[in-house]
Amino acid sequence: MPGTEAPARTALISGASIAGPALAYWLHRHGFAVTVVERAPELRTGGYKVDIRGVAVEVADRMGILDDIQAAGTDMRTGTYVNGAGKRIATLPADIFGARLDRDDEIMRGDLARILHAHTRSGVEYVFGDSITSLTPTAPGGGVTVTFERGAPRDFDIVVGADGVHSTVRRLAFGPEEQFSRHLGSYIAAFSLPNTFGLDREELYHALPGKLACVYSSAGDPAAKGLLCFRSPRLTYDHRDVPRQLALLESAFAADGWEIPRLLRAAREAPDFYFDAMHLIEMDRWSRGRVVLLGDAAHCASPASGQGTGMALVGAYVLAGELAAADGDPSAAFARYEAEMRGYVAVNHETAQKFAKEMMAATWREIRFRHLMMRMLPHMPWKNLIARKIAEDVQRAAGALALKDHPAPAPLTPAAGPPYAA
């Protein structure tokens, strides 16, 4: 029964990407002793650009990091579709491509990770180069004994899996990933490459039936980023087997033109190559005993939603706030966290399913029609209203939760040095 458990005052968070450090920030402010364990040997600073929209903007503001996000923003100017010969077919403002309105912003995932780390590293224990191997309840109503690949076993009052779509904590506490993953019919690859395209805060798109290629540059980054997406039934591979992933990517795009051969070579040479399915994580519950899931580990909405980062920030705020409001009673806090987040997650899952179907045109005829519409939009009357209508689904999902006010001490002082220092 709620209220009979020993209050939680220590927390282990698995994952030092976005959700984990964001939760560490709030838990530390609420008086928890927090440890973050991360499999990577150091902070992961790669990745593609991510959006901060809707209620996530308010969370970032309450954290005191909104100014940092704005200062490190991508400052993207335009998005342009090109044909196989590289001819520019249609150009629109980048905010229309990103469905951003008002205070919404866009930042590279690595820059946001650095900001969060800078705002937490002075008050949170970070353990890099290690990962959880087992979780054992210490006693009824007690905490969790955790074993690690390298470190000695330790006891914590709660354990949080913020370790992404392929969560180790979820597997240990709830079972194999296959139980919870729903394939959305496509795959995505992202990687860095030299900016030999001469891009300046611009993104180029090349559409093919069932495929999409993109290359872009963001403010302050001398490199460019490549994205390759393709439709496919579920493929068999290990999510850590990069050679197999590269082979699948090359097979999907082997016969295609434009700059795709150069992008494939860059993918093979990139130190930050990423490849994964677009899929949802769907679970009946996000907690079991003193273990709880957060962000993509609990409810991944796939890159198709454009909302994964925002959902991570919002979930961290909600979970920490409910733990504080419940005076550290995990069972009560976890139940309230789920009740508050479920509707928000459901709307974002619906959006992801819709966009996963729409983001890659199925035929050349559909591609030509889309290009025509994009060429016409800048010349249409009331084009700003039309742009807002285009963004309507994303904005509805981004704002589908009203934040509670959880009193907390003054914001933490970032560690010495620039906010995005490694």
Buried (B, 14 or more C-beta within 10 A) or exposed (E): EEEEBBEBBBBBBBBBBBBBBBBBBBBBBBEBBBBBBBBBEEBBBBBBBBBBBBBBBBBBEBBBBBEBBBBBBBBBBBBBBBBEEEEEBBBBBBBBBBBBBEBBBBBBBBBBBBBBBBBBBEBBEBBBEBBBEEBEBBEEBBBBBBEBEEBEEBEBBBBBBBBBBBBBBBBBBBEEBEEBBBBBBBBBBBBBBEBEBEBEBBBBBBBBEBBBBBBBBBBBBEBBBBBBBBBBEEBEBEBEEBEBBBEBBBEBBEEBEBBBEBBBEBBBEBEBBBBBBBBBBBBEEBBBBBBBBBBBBBBBBBBBBBBBBBBBBBBBBBBBBBBBBBEBBBBBBBBBBBEBBEEBBBBBBBBBBBBBBEBBBEEEEBBBEBBEEBBEBEEEEEBEEBBBEBBEBBBBBBBBBEBEEBEBEEEBEBBEEEBBEE
